[in-house]
Amino acid sequence: MKISEYAVRNYQFTLVMFIMAIALGITTLLTMGRSEDPLLSSPNFTVVAIYPGASPEDIEELIVKPAEKKIYALENIKRIKTNIQDGVAIFNVEYKYNSDVDEKYQEIVREVNALREQLPQDVKSLYVEKQIPSDVNIIQASLVSENAPADKIRWYAENLQEELEKVTELKNVEVHGLAEPIVRVDLKLDKIARMNLPLNAITGSIQSEIANIPGGSVDAGKRSFNIKTSGNYNSLDEIENTVVYAANDKNILLRDIASVQNDYDETKHIVRLNGHRAALVTAALKEGFNISEIQDKYLPVIETFRKTLPHNIDLVHNFDQADNVNKRLEGLGVDFIIAILLVSITLLPLGLRASIIVMISIPLSLAIGLVLLNYLGYNINQLSIVGLVVALGLLVDDSIVVVENIERWMREGHSRLEATLMGTKQIGISIVGCTVTLIIAFLPLVFLPEASGDFIRGLPMAVIMSVLSSMVVSLTIIPFLSSRILKQHGPDYKGNIFLRVLQKGIHGTYARLLDKALEHPWKTTLVALVIFIGSLMMIPAVGFSLFPASEKPQFLVNILAPLQTNIKETDRITFVVEKELSKINDIKYYTSNVGRGNPRVYYNVIPAKDTPDFAQIFIQMDEETTSERKYEVMELLRKKFTGIPDAKIEVKNFEQGPPIVAPVEVRLYGENLDTLRLLSARAERLLKGTSGTIYVTNPVSNLKADIRININKDKARMLGINTVDIDRTVRLAIAGLNLGSFTDKNDDERNIILTAPKLEKPTLSSLDKVYVNNNKGTAIPLSSIATVEMESSPLFINHYNKIRTVSVSAFVDKDHLVDNVITEVMDKMDKLQMPKGYSYQMGGEYEAKKESFGGFESVIIVTVFLFIAILILLFKTFKSTLIVLSVIPLGIVGAIIALWLTGNTLSFVATIGLIALAGVEVKNSILFVDFTNQLRQQGHSVEEAIREGGEVRFLPIILTSLTAIGGLLPIALSTNPLISPLAIVMIGGLISSTLLSRVVTPVVYKLIPPKIDMDKK
């Protein structure tokens, strides 16, 4: 090829380009961004509407329906999931994945703001939140103390927060597990009633003192001065001395009718680390930064702060994602080095000098590939590194073929320069064709849709960029180096001992087997077909899945107390669970969160909000804990926790892939809530009766009980009392009225809460001494105008695309395949009789799988036809193309057997491995067909060309297959279940295709020999 000749004859230019590529690659490696997982940006948004005091039915009618109608009318809306509870509605709005995130965010903010005019005036808040993947916390530190005062722990926690905020690459530095400081104003309701003081006068007086109204500015001569007015409160004394009413020429101060004190709001989140009282400080990383570099900035901050703590407060840095990233990348780095060593061993038959030339192509191709990856906006993460390791076994293929062919020409008596130019020219077109077909094989992975495709895209792009670089290197640098380094051999040279042994083995075994196969071509083809069909019949035994569970030594324990359990009782149950956890030596840390989920530490787990009947424990095992040991511990805990009464305790692993409710989810649709409850109960029984399901959840199995203040409105009107005054007074007695805030002398902002005397949580007795002022100021007992009654109501109402829905879900134990369980559930659901207007749909992994491969058929069709088009362009005949493609089924045989032997399923990643395998197989097959065609052009008969082509091309094909297997072996043996199936599929497929295709492909060639243009001789 001309490019090869140019590179050889202008070696000075080639050498400069070679050095530049290495320098750029090293610079890029040191400066590229790093993260554990790829950074995703989904056009998903959360719209929150807060309407205090409204029931789910009222919110559904007054807020949700008009909001859903407006939002659903927007372009490119994929789905809207709405959760409606007492006083709040949460809309999860998903656009089609390829939508522009910023543009859609502006659009939905604009529409939500326009919607506000159509909603009730009492709607307290309506806002939009952008769901940002980088909001996952990379730091979780615990301030632990059993006896330090709460205000002292808060002071140190906020100091640490301020110090971490000075690291500009961090964001969302937050404190968790501490009640908010407040100023509590406990009104003496009986005294207020005797004095006939109106509640409005008290609240109005305090709020008027809080108001901070700027006075503007004035000019004095040539200068301008701002006018400062009275401002806010400065101390508790000022609050106590507030004049709240004046009667009979006497001022009534707030301290006359209330006690004012610094306090803390009611506890909504209790945190413990390893059973000890704690507060958490968390921080996330801004996008685009190298987490390993940023760790070097924040670790000294944490260590310096640790030295400032008193003896009774300890700082435990119990979670640091940078450690996980470094360990993961170091592990892959070790795999990379092992892969290089294995590849170098497979190159021994080429000889020392030839092996050195081929090995030079590895860093050079990877360096160029890294530069291209960085230019395209990808960073270094576990997927892109796996792509580079996969490419490692492929990128030397071109160089092996070139060097081996040059060596062959030199053994035939040609000079080093002649052999280089003629050998490269002979094989050049095949190398280009092989590379293009390999790139086409990986293209479907680049165009995979939705978040799954975005998640995996770095892997195929790393392979494509590296292989593309290797093609350029093999046609430029490798010929140049060969012309300078390879040793001149005479025609009697048979190679080194490794090559002689390998060629002897090829001639002694392969040649005989090929002869017999060519004697019985139809029998050989039939045997290959039977083997292929037999492997396809193994697929049901292998099973399907989407993404595997995480192999990290960490998991969650969710504690679900009975509905409406208060936080104290939930905390008691959590103590019982903690006691069991403390007995397991492998557990290093367990962070308990009562009333709320653990702060976000995993990309697809969104923590639960304030829920008093819920607790979550984040468990971290020793770093060296194996996956097998982790699963043993999880199973042990599941058995222990089944015996704990009054709670449902779930031991859950972190899952890979897009977030889903549960692997098995039955989504029921209909309008009547009672009918949906009935159907959900049937679905729940059905799931519990399906083998393999655990943690079956039916969210509407129970109704919640509420206390209704039933107002006698006629009597209230007669007494001159407005309903809103009754509601406000009840809220004051129970939750308290938030009148505003002020900043104390310690610069702590405190809300001023006006309430009635009570313990931390109010009880029914809090209503006994409630009085409501009428329009004349007379205090009327609440009991004389209202009664207290119990009533049941739905806990929440869910919508899916504007339709009422209930999701009944379940997880699957480790002894069953998710796909088999889903199939059984669908069969049962299809037989379930449903009323007219009601239906079901499978969500969970079934829906995620459809979305992950949605539109994939068209990509596969385009890829297949591109494959065929490139091969036809290369060979100019359909028969040659068919011969080359006949190798693909042979790789599937080994891939399926390898999955079955290792206990892996045909997962999303394994499917990717199958697609990539096709390109590698075709690449090897092209070498045989192209060389055989060349021999026939030189005058050989079909059988002579097949035999010689099979033997001569067997060596480079076996070497390229061994190098690919050597590169993939460390990944296949790794403990990462996300990436190991890909390597297992490719290794199994390469073994079977290399062994079978060396016999089957020549036989197919004999059965349908392509027409050869003899003029090219």
N, C-alpha and C positions, 0 to 999 in steps of 0.2 A: 504494500500500500504506500501511496505517496507520503502520507504523514509519517510513517515509520522510516522511510528512506530519508526524509528531511531531518527527523530527530537524530538519526545515526550520523548523517554527513555534517550536521551543524551541532556537534556535540556540546560546544561551549554554551550555546543558547539553551540547549536542553538541560545542561547542568545548572545554570542560573535559575531556570524555572523550577527545577527539582528542589533547590535550596529554599527558594521563596515559598513554595508550597509547604515545606516542613515548618518554616518560621511562622507562617500564617496559622498553621494548624495548632502549634504550641500556644501561640498568643490567644487564639480562640478558645482553646481548652481551659486556659487559666481565667478567662474573663466571662465565659458563658454563664448565664443564670442556671441555678440548680434548685431542684425541688424533688420531693419523694415521688409525687404523682404529677401527671400533666395538669396544667392549669386550664380549666374549662370556663367558658363564659356563656351561660345559658340565658335566653331571653325570658326568664321567669321572674314574676313580681308578686309581692304580697300586698293586698289592699286590706287595711284594718279599719273597721267602723266601730266606734264605742258609743253605746247608747245606754247609760246606766239605768237600771231598774226595769228594762224592757224584757219580756219573756222571749224565748226563741221564736214562737209563732208571730209575735208582734214585729220582731226584727225582720223575720222572713218577708212579711207583707209590706212593711213600711220602707225597708232599706234594701234587702237582698234582691227582691224581684226587679225594682227599677234599676239597680246597679248592674245586675247580670244582663238585663236587656241592653243597656248602653254599652257595656264592655264587650258583650258577645257580638255586637254589630261591627266591631273594629276588624280591620283587615288582618289576615294571617293568625287569627286566634286558633290555637290548637285545642285547648280545653280549659274549663274553669272548675276548680274544686272549691266548694264553699262549706265552711264549718260554722254553724250558728249555735251560740250558747247564750246563757243569760247575760244580757248587757253587751255582747260583742259578736261581730261577724267577721270572719277571716276568709278572704278570697285568695286562693292560689291561682294566679293567672299565668298560663303557659302559652307563649306564642310558638309558631313553627320554628324549629331550631335554627334555621338559616337566616332568621330575621336579625336586623341590626339592633343590638342590645340598647345602645344609647338612644337611638331614634325611637324605639318602642317605649323606652322609659319616659321620654318626654311626652309621647302620645298618651300614655295611660295616666300620667300625672295631670295632663291638661284635661282629659275627659273626667277624671275623678273630681277635680276642682269645679268643673262645670256642673257636675252631678249634685253638688252640695245644696244648690238652690231648690232641688226637688225633694230633699229629705226633710224630716221633722227638725224644727228649730232646736230641740233639746239634744240633738246628736252632739256629744261632747268632742269627739275627735274623728277625723277621716283623713288617712294618710296612706302613702305608698312606700313600700320598702323594696329595694333592689336586692335580689338574692345573689351574693357575691361569693364564689367558691373560696377566694383567698381569705375569707373571714374565719376559716378554721384556725384555732389557736395553735401556735407553735410552742408556747410556754404555759405551764400551769405550775405555779409555786404556791406552797402552803405555809401560812403563819400559824404555828401550832402552840397552844397554851391552854392549860387546864385552869389556871387561876388568875390570869391577867384580866383586868377590867375590859369591858367591851369597847369603851372609848379609847383605851390605850392600844388595843389591837387595831382598831380603825385608824388611829393616827399613824401607826407604823405601816399599815397596808396602803394608805393613801400616799405616804412618803415614797414607798416602793413604786407605786403607780406613777408618781411624778418623775422618779428617776428613770424608769423604763420609757416614759414618754419622750425623754430627751434623746433616746436612740431613734433618729428620724425615720429609719426604715421600718420601725414597728408601728402598728396601729391598733385601735380598739383595745387599749390597755384598760382593764376593768377589774373591780373588786367584787367578790361574790361571798355570800354566806353571812353578811352582817345586816342587821336591821337598820333602817334609816333613822338618823337622829331627828327628833321632833321637839317642839315645845307643846306640851300637853296642857290644855286649859280645861280643868274639870269643873263644870258648872254645878252649883248647889241648886238643883232643880226645885226642891221644896221651898227654899228661901226666895228664889226668883218668882215662884208661884204666889207666895204670900205678898210680895212687893208689887205684883202685877207688872213685872217688867217684860216688855215684848222682846221676843228672841231677835227680831229684825234689828232692833236698836243696838243690841249687843254685837251682832255680827257686823252691822254697818259701821259701828264705832271703831272696831279693830281694823277692818279693811281700809277705812279712811286714813288710819295712822300708818298703814303699810304702804299706801300709795306714795310713789316717788315721782313727782311731777317736775320736770326741768323748768327753770324760770326763764330760760332764753338767754340773750346776751344784750349788753348795752355798750355804747361807745363813750369813752371818756378821753377827750383830747384826740391824740393820734392812735390810741389803743382801744382794743375791744376786750370786754370782760364777760365771762359766763356768770350767770346768776344761779347760785346753789340754794335750793329751798330746804325745807325741814328734813326731808329724807325719811328713811325707814327707822325701825326700832334699832337700838344698839345693845340692849341688855334686857334681862328678865324683869328688872325693876321697872323699866319704862313700860313694859307690857302690863305689869300689875297695876300701874298707876294710870292706866287708860281710863278716861271718863266715859262710861258707857250709857249714863242716863242722868238726867237732872230732874228732881222733883222737890217741891216745897222749898225752893231756894237752897237745895242741898245737892252736891254732886255725888253720884254713886260711882265708885271706882270698881274696876274689874276684880281687884283683890277682895272686895266686900262680898262678892257673889260667886267667886271661883278660886280654886287653887291653881297656881301657875308653876310649872316645873319642867326642867329638861328631862326628856325621856326618849325611849326608842319606839318606833312603830311596831306593830305586831309582827312576830316572827313568821316569815313566809318561806325561808330557806335556811335549813340547818346543815352545816358542813362538818365532817369529821375526816381526819386522815388516820388510818390504822386505828380507829376507835377513839382518837383524841380530838377534842374541840379545835376547830381550825377556821381560818378564812382563806379564800383563794384569791390569787392575783393572776390574771391571764393576759396574754397578748398575742396578736396575729401579725403576720408579715405582709407588708405591701407587695403588690405584684411586681415582678421583674427583677427581684433581688436574689442574690445567691445566699441561700439560707446558711451555708457553712461559713461564709465570710461574716454574715451578720451575727452569728453565734459568738464569734471572737469579740464582738462589740458589747453584747449584752451580758455575757458571763462575768466579766470584770465588774459590771454594775451590780449584779446580784451578790457577788462575793464581797464587794466593798460594803454594801448595805448590810450584809449578814453581821459584820463586825460592830455595827451600831446598835444591835438588838440587846435588850436586857437579858439577864440569865433565865428568866421565866418565859421567854418567847423564843421559839426555834423556827428557823426558816428551812423548809424542805423543798428543794427543786425537784419535784417528783415526776414531772413530764417535760420532755424537751424533744420536739419533733426533729430538731437538727441532729440529735444522736441517732435517731432512726434512719434519717436520710444518709448520714455519714456511714453508718453500719451497712445499709443497703448498697450504697455506691461502692464502698470498700469491698463488700462481698462480690459484687459484680466485677469489680476491678481484679480481684483474685481469680474469678472465673475467666476473665479475659486473659490473664497471664497464663493460666493453665491451658486455655484454648490455644494460645500461641505456641506453647510447648508441644501440645499434641499435634498441631498442624506441622510444626517443624520436624517432628518424628516421621510423619507420613511423607515428608519430602526427601527422606534419606535415599530412596532409589534414584533420585535425580543426580546425586553427587553433591559434594560440598559446595563447589562454586555455583552450580545451578540453584541449589537450595538457598544460598545467600541472596542471589538475585531475586528469587521468588519472595523471600522473606522481606526484602526491601520494599516490595510492593504493598505490604500490609500497613506500615505506618504512613506511607505516602498516600495511599488510597483513603485511609481513615482521616488523615489530616485534611485532604481536600473535601471529603464528605462532611466533616465537622464544620468547615468554613461555609459550605453550602447550606447545611442545616441551620446554622446560626443566622445566615442571611435570610432564610425563609421564616424566621421567627420562632424556631423551636429551641427548647432549653434541654439541659441534661437532666434526665429523670430515669426511673427504672425502665420505662418502656423504650426510650430512645437508646439507652445503653444495651438493652436486649437486642434491639435492632442492629446495633453495631457488632455485637457478638455473633448474631446470626449471619451478618454480612461477612464476618471474619472468615468463615468457612467457604464463602462463595467468591470473595473478591480475589483470592489467589488462583481461582480456576483459570481465568484468562491467562495469567502469567505462567501457570504450569503448562498449559497447552502451547503457548508461544515458545517457552524455553525448551520443552520436550521436543517440539518440532524442529527447532534450530539444532538441537543436539543430534537428532536423527539425520538431518542433512549433513552435519559435520562428519558423522560416522560413515556416510556414503562418499566421503572424500572431498567435500567442498571446503573452501577456506572459511575462516570465521566470519568475515564480512559478507561473503557470498551466501553462506548458510543463514546468516541473520536476515538479509534482505529477501532471499527466496523463501525461506521458511515462514517469515512473517507475512509475506505476500500471499502464500498458499493458504494460510489459515485465517487471514485478516477478516474476510467477509463473514466467515463462520463465527468469529468472535463477536463481531458487531451484531449478527443475527441472534446469537445466544444471549447477549446482554439485553437486547431489545425485548426478546421473549421473556426473559427473567423480570425485567421491569414491568412488562404488561401483566405478568402473573401477580405482581404486588399491587397493581393499580386499583383493583377492586377494594383493597383494604384502605387505600387513600380516600376513596369515595364512599366509604361506609357512612350511612346517615346517622343523625341524632347524636346524643351525648356519647353513646358507646363508640361510634366512629371517631368522634373528636378525641375521646380518651385514648384510643389505640393508635391514632394517626402517626404519632412520632415514630412508632416502630417501623412501618413500611417505608416512611420517608427516609429514615436512617439507612435502611437496606438499599433503597433506590439510589440515594446520593452516593453511597459508598461503592456500589456496584458500577454505577456510571463512571465514577472516578477511576475505578480499577480498569475499566475498558480503555480509558484514555492513557493510563499508566502503562498497561500491557502493550499498547501500540506505539508508545513513545519512549518512555524511560527504560522499559525492559529490553527492547531491541538495542538501545544505546549501550546499556550495561552488558548485555550479552556479547556485543561486538568487541568489548574491551576486556571482559573478565573471563568468559568461558575458555576452557583449555582446548586447544586444537587436538582432535583425535583422528587417527587413521581409520581406514575401512575395517581393520581387524578388531577394533575396540568394541567390547561387548558391554561396557558399563561397569560400575562397581559391584561389589558382591551382593548388595541388596537388590540392584536392578537385575543381575543375572539370576538370582534365586526367584525373583518375581516373574521374570520372563520364562524361566524354565517351568514354573508352576502353571503359567498361562498356557504354554504350549503343550504341557503334559496332561492337563486336566480340561481346560476350557476348549482347546481345539478338538479333542475327542468328543466332548459333549455336544459341541456345535455341529460336528459331522453327523452324529446320530440324529440330532434335531432336524437338520436339513434333509436327511433321508426320509423322515416322517413328518413333514410340515403340518399336515392337517391334524394328526394326533397331538403334536406339540401345542398347536393353537387351541385344541379342545381342552387339553389339560390346564392350560393357562386360564381359559374361560371358566372352567369348573372351580379353580382356586379363587378367582375373582368373585364369582357368585357366592361361594362359601363364605368369603370374608364379608360380603354385604349382609349375609344372614346373621352375622355376629353383631350387627349394629344394635338391635334391640337389647342384647345382653350388655353392651357397652353403655347404652343410654345417652340421653341428651341433657345438657344443662346450659345455663347462660354464663354466669361468672361464679368462681369458687369463693369460699369464705377466706378471710384474711388469715395469713399464717403468723401474724405478729403475736407475741406473747401477752396479749391483753384481750379482755372481753368485758361484757356488761352483765350486771344482775339487776333486773327490774322488779320492783316490789309494788304490787297493786293491792292495796288494802280494800276492804269492802267500800262500796260507793258512799261518799260523803263522810268517810272517816276523818276525824280531825288530825292535825299535824302531830300532836303529842302521841296519839295511838300509833300512827304510822312510824314515828320515831322509835317507839317501843319495839315494834316488829323489826325495824332495821337493826336495832341492837342485837336481837336474836340471830339475825343473819351474820352480822359482824363477828359474833362469837364463834360461829362455824368457820368463817374465813380465817380467823386468827390461828386456827389449828393446822393450817396447811403451810408448810415451810416454803413451798415454791412461790407463794404469793409475796411479793416485795412491798407493794402499796395497794391499799384499797381506799378510794376516796368516796365517802358516802355523801349523797345529796338528798336530803329529805324535803319534800315539797316542790322539787324542781329537778330537771335532768342535769347531768354533769355538763359544765361548759363544753362547747363544741371542740372536739379534738380529732374528729374523723370526718372526711370530706362528704360522706353521704348520710351522716347521722345528725339530725336537727334536734337539739335538746327540748324536752317538754317544758312548757311554761309553768307558772304557779299553779300547782295542783296539790292540795293538802293530803289527798289519799294516795299519793304516788311518791316513790323514792327510787333513786338509781345509784348503783355503786359501780364505779369505774375501777376495774381490777387490772393491775399490772404485775405480771410474773417476772421472775428473774430473766435477764436478757438472754441467757443461754438455754432457756427452756425450749424443748422441741415441740413441734406441732402435736406429736402423739401424746406427749405428757400434758399439754394444754387440754386436749380433748378428754383425757382421762380425768383431769380435775373437774372439767365442766360436767361430765357425766356423773361423777361422784357428788357434786353439789346438787345436781338435778334430783338425784335420789334422796339426798338429805332434806332438801327444801320441800319435797312433796308432803312431808309429815308436819310442816308448820301450819297450825290452824289460823283461820281468820285472815288469810292473805293468799294471793296467787303470785308465786315467785318464778320469774323466768330467767334462765341463764342463756344469754344470747352472745353469739360470736359477731364480730364485725364482718360485714359482707363487702365484696368487691362490686364494682359496677354502679349503674345509676340507682338512686334511692327508690325503694319500693316498700309498701306497707308490710308485706310478708311474701314469701315465695308462693304461697297458695292464697288467693283472694277471690272470693265470690261476691260480686257487686250486684245487689238487687235494686231494681228500679220500680217506682210506682208513686202514687199520690197520697194514699191514705196511710197515715203513720201506724195505725193499729194493724193494718194488713201487712205492712212491711215488717213489723215486729213479729207477727205470726210466721211469715216466710223466713225471717232470719233465724228464728228458733228451729225451724225445720232444717235450714242449711247448717246450723250449728251441730245438730244431732248427726247430720250426714257427714260432716267433716270429722267429728269425734269417732264415727264408725268406720272411717277410712284408715287402713293400716299405714303407719308411718307418720301420722300427723301428731304434733305436739303444740301446746300453747294455743289452743283454739280460742279465738276472741270474738265475742258478739257484743258490740258496744251498746246495743239497745236491749239487752236481756233484762235489765232492771230499769224501772222508772225512779227518778229521784223524788224525795219528799221535800216540800217547801213549807214554810210558815207564811200564811197569808194574813195580812192585816186587813180585815174586812170592815171597811168604813161605812157607817150608816150615814150616807150623804145627805139625806133629808134632815136628820137631826143636826148634823154639822152645819148645814146652811141656816137652820133656825137659830143656832147659837152664834152665828156670824164667823164661822171658821172655814177658811179655804182649804181645799184638798191638798194643794201644794205645801201649805204650812204644816199639815199633818205629816206628809212625806218627809219634809225637811227636818222636822222634830224627831221622827223615828230614826232617820239617818244619823242625826246628832247623837242620839242615845246609843246606837249600835256601832256604826263605823266611824262616826265623828265627821265634822265639817272641816274641810281644808280651806282656810281663809286666805292663805298666801304664805310667803316665806320671808325670812330675814337672815342676815349673816351675823353670827355671834363673834365674840372677841378672838376666837381661834380660827376665824375665817371658815367655819363650817356653816353651810346653808341648812337651815332648819325650817320645815313646814310648821305652821301654827295650826294645830288641830283642836277644834272646839268640840268637846264631848262631855259625856256624863261619867261620874266616878265608876270605875269597874276594874277588874283584873285585866290581864293582857288581852284575853278574848272575852267578848260579852256573852252573857247567857240570857235565857228567857226572863230572868228576874230583872234584867236591865230595863225592861219595859214597864215595871211596876210603878215607878215614880216619874213617869213621863207626863208632862202637862203641855197642853197646846194653848197658845194665846189666841183669843178671838180678836175681832177688829176694834174692841174697846180696851184691850189689854188684859182682860180677865183670863186667868189660867184655868183651863178645863182639863180634868184628868182624861188621859187617852182611853181608859177603860169605859168611860161614859159615852163615847162616840164610836168605838170600834171594838171588834172582837178578834181574838187570835184563833186561827183555824189551821189545820194541817191539810195539805193537798199534794197530789202527785202530778208530775209533769215530765215531759221528755228531757233527758239530760242535754241533748243537742239535736239539731236537724242538719243533715248533710245534703248538699246538692252536687251533682256531677253534670256539667253542661246544662244547668237550669232545671234538672229533674231531681226530685227527691230520691235519695239513695241510702242504702245501708251496706257496709262492707263487712262481711264475716271472713276472718282470715285465720291462717294456721301456718306454723313452721313445720319443717320436716326433719325427722331424726337422721342421724348419720348412716343408718343401715338401709335407708331407702333412697331411691332416685327421685328427685323432685318432679321430673318429667312424667314418670310413671304414676306418681300420686295425683298430679294434675289431671292426667288422662282418666284415671278412675273417678275423680271428683266430677269431671265434666260428663262422664257417662251417667253418673247418678243424678246430676242436676238436670240432664236432658229428660230423664224419666219423671221428674218432679212436676206434679200438676200445679199450674199457676193460674190465678184468676185473670180474666181479660184485662189488658192494660198494664200487666206486670210482666217483667222479664228479668233475665240475669245476664251478666257478662263476666268473663274471667279477667281479673286484673293480675297483679303481682308479676311473677316471672313470665307467665304466658303472654301478657300484654307487652312487657319489656322486650321479650324476644321478637315479637312481631314488629315492634318499633325499631329495634336494633337492625333487623334485616329488611325493614320496609323499603321498597324501591330498589332492593339489592338485585332483584332479578334482571332489571334492565342493565345494571352495571356488569353483571356476569355475561349477559348476551353480547354486550359491546366488547368485553374482554375476549370472549371466545372467538368472535369474528375477527378481532384484531390479531389474535394468535394465528388464525388461519391465514389472514391476509399477509402477515409478515413472513410466514413460512412459504406461502406461494410466491411472494416476491423474492424469497431467497432461493427456492428450488425451481420455480416456474412450472411445477406440476402438482396436481391434486394427489397423485399417488405418493409422492415423497412426503407431502404434508400429512397424509393419513398414516404413513409408516411412523413418522415422528410422534404423532399424537397417540399412537397405540400404546405408548409406554405409560400413560397416565393411570389407567386402571391397575397396573402392576404396583405402583406406589401406594395406592389405596389399600392394597392387601396388607402390606407391612404396617401401615399407619394404624389400621383398626386393630390388628393383632397386638401392636405395642401398647395401645390404650387399654386393651383388655388385660394384658399381662400386668400392667402397672396399676390397675384399678382406677384409672381416670375415665371420665366421661367425654363424650364428643361435645365439648363446651364451645363457647364463642371463640376463645383463643385457639382451641384445637382446630376449629374450622378454618381459622386464619392460616394455621400451619398447613392444612391440606391444600389450600389455594396456593400458598407459596411453594409447596412441594411440587406442584405441577410445573412451575417455571424451571425449577432445578432439574427435574427429570427430562423435560423437553430439551434443555440446554445440552445435556449429555447425549441425548439421542441425535441431535443435530450433527454433532461431531462425527458420529458413525455414518449417517446417511450421506453427509456431504463428502466425506472421504471415499466412501464406496462409489458414489457417483463419479468422483474424479478418477478412480481406478478404471471404471468402465469406459470413461472418455479416453483413457490411455490404451484401450484395446483389450482389457481383461474381460473374460466372460462373467456372467452374473454370479455364478457360484464361486469362481476364483476371487472376484472382487469382494464378495460377502465374507469369505474366509479370511482373506488378507486384511480387509477393513476391520473385521471383528477382532483379530489378534493385535493389529497395530494400534487401534484406537482403544483397546481394552486397558492399556497401561495408563494413558492420561485420564480416562474415565474413572478407573478405580482409584487413582490418586486424588482426583477432584472430589470424588464421593467420600474418601477417607478424610480429606481435609475438612469437608463440610461437617462430617460426623464428629471429628475431633473438636471443631469449633463449637458444636452444639452440645457436646457431652456434659460440660460443667453446668449448663443451664438445666439439662434434663435431670441431673442429679441434685439440683438445688432444692431447697425446701419451700420455695415460693410457688404456691399452686396456681398463681395467675399466669406465670410464664413457662413453667416446666412442661405443661401439656403440648405447647407449641414445638418445643425441641424434641419431645418424645415422638410426636407425630412425624416430624421431618426425619428423625433418625430411623425410625421403623420403615418409613416409606423409601428412604434412600437405600437401606439394606435390601429390601425386597425388589425394588426397581433395578438396582445395580446387578443383582444376581439373576433375576428373571429376564430383564430386558436384554441382557447380553445374548440370550438364546432366542427369546420371542421376537425381538425386533428384526434380527437377521432372517428369521423364518417368515415373518410378514413381508419383508423385502423380497424374498424369493417368490412368495405367492402373488404379489402385485408389484413386480419390478417396474420402476418408473422409466419413462422414455428418456433416453440420453441423446443430447445433440452432439454427434460425433464431430461436427465441424469445429468444436472448441478444442479438439485435441491439438 
